[in-house]
């Protein structure tokens, strides 16, 4: 969605400079319940986004992103750079200036009703989290779930949001008609570190409880240990603690990958690293020199050798591993296809 591609034109007196006259913007909203955040409500022209590339390259062909920006405020979020397309910054604005497609469910229902719709798999959570805090106010997901199920369209959801528990009954109903897969990202098992790197996200314990709730509802639930942070969460002690807790929560399977540092997230994450762990800055420069996005093959192989025995020990190695061809935006529905994406 680009501002210039929307249909409705409106001036919002409290919009950020540069946003007030952009097409599609209805209004900008601040409320005491969401202190420090602004919701920019827009009319979306489309709901479904086609995944680029050959149709056979991924197990899903379409994505839906009800929101842009994310209040989870994960320092390493690869979607940060997309906020710059709206003349917002990839740092604080991404965390607090949330674009809300208020009509997304209605638009989706119309798109799914077209005779040309082939009921291809759809992934949610490939860009920003559909169950971030804004969902508690706007309740877009129930309409999206209902529209997908009514159109006999299989779908997957990747989230860190425990608000997903609100919609478990809807997901159970949908699963009787179509394939539904849920994946929960749980990446840091140290409370202090988790609060630093993803300050707006639910706690690790709350996410583990949500995994258990999904499994108790009879739905599959993968856990994505993504990203593994070099020299911070890649110790045997941390990984062992992670997989033990994930297994106890009843997860269907586990996917993992090393940290990616894309433009936008790279600057934001490394600035924090310099403040919180200056002793690691040089090590990260070696792992991610220049504009390198992905950790080097040597590190990924080292991490794989450390992780795989633990997965076996906890009975979490139930799925075949995906190869290094995957990228973060590809992962959510890969799990729905019964694979274990590890990027190794």
ABEGO torsion letter per residue (X at the ends): XBAAABABBBBBAABBBGAAABBGBABBBBBAABBGBBBBBBBBABABBBBBEBAAABABABBBBABBEBAAGBAABAAAAAAAAAGBBABAAAAABBBBBAAAAAAAAAAAABAABAGBBBBBGAABBAABAAAAAAGAAAAAAAAAAAAGBBBBBBBABAAAAAAAAAAAAAAAABBBBBBBBBABABAAAAAAABAABBBAAAAAAAAAAAAAAGBBBBBBBOBBBBGAAABAAAAAAAAAAAAAAGBABBBBBBBBBBBGAAAAAAAAAAAABAAAAAAAAAABBEABABBBAAAAAAAAAAAAAAAAAAGAAABBBBBAABBAAAAAAAAAAGBBBAGX
